[in-house]
Amino acid sequence: MSGMSYSSASMGSGSRTARRTVEFGRTYVVRPKAKHQATIVWLHGLGDNGSSWSQLLDSLPLPNIKWICPTAPTRRVTVLGGFPCAAWFDEGDLSEDGPNDVEGLDDSVAHIANLLSTEPSDVKLGVGGFSMGAACALYSAACFAQGKYGNGNPYPINLKVAVGLSGWLPGARSLMNKIGSNDAARRAASLPILLCHGQCDEVVPYKYGEKCCQMMSSAGFRHVTFKTYEGLGHYTVPQEMEEVCQWLNTRLEA
């Protein structure tokens, strides 16, 4: 699939006062090898693209899952001193209180929702990712629970699973404070989440994975699983992917 672009206002994710175009890169799709039971959008980390993860996901023993691996837009990233690279949103620091690029996050989450919106009605839908991709996937989970994007526009997808490897939750404190209504609490309680983090992560420190788990659990996400990997840095290993497979098989069979 070639690169995609859309006017963010038309997707219900952007400012009502201005229309701007967000250019996403190439999307890679891994077709299911058996009966199609679930579709998961998987998001790469900062500066990467959908291709490398699509190859890894294609090798996993998950024959009933269709994987959609988009590529983030190229944008200037504050944490890199303004250097342009593929990023789901702009990030200056990882603080749960810090300023966050809500517009960029909403654009990317709307793109994910758009990719999932054409899947068959009997297929379970999910999001996942690594590092910044995990952050965006977890932001999607928060939007699902709230029933709306960060800007207040309705979130349209019924998520069934979310996975975050070596990630964090952007703007966690303000997001979690918004899950107060009965409907939001019910949606949060319905969504199983798997978080995995290496104790030796030098890029997204382990404490951010821990905080993410604590804050999502306290906000009403009742089924958060947190897996810790001793000696693991900011990358993935076969043991971690094996546990992701086991977890997805269990959750998607239910």
Protein Blocks (a to p, Z undefined) as FASTA:
>chain_A
ZZddddfklnopacfkbccddddddddddddfbdcfbdcdddddehiafklmmmmmmmpc
cfkbccddddddddddfklnopacddfbdcfbfcfkbccdfklmmmmmmmmmmmmmmgcf
kbccddddehjlmmmmmmmmmmmmnopafkopacfbdcfbdcdehiadehklmmmmmmmb
fklmmmmmmpccdddddfklcklgfklmmmmmmmmmmnopabbccdddehiacdddfklm
mmmmmmmmmmmmZZ
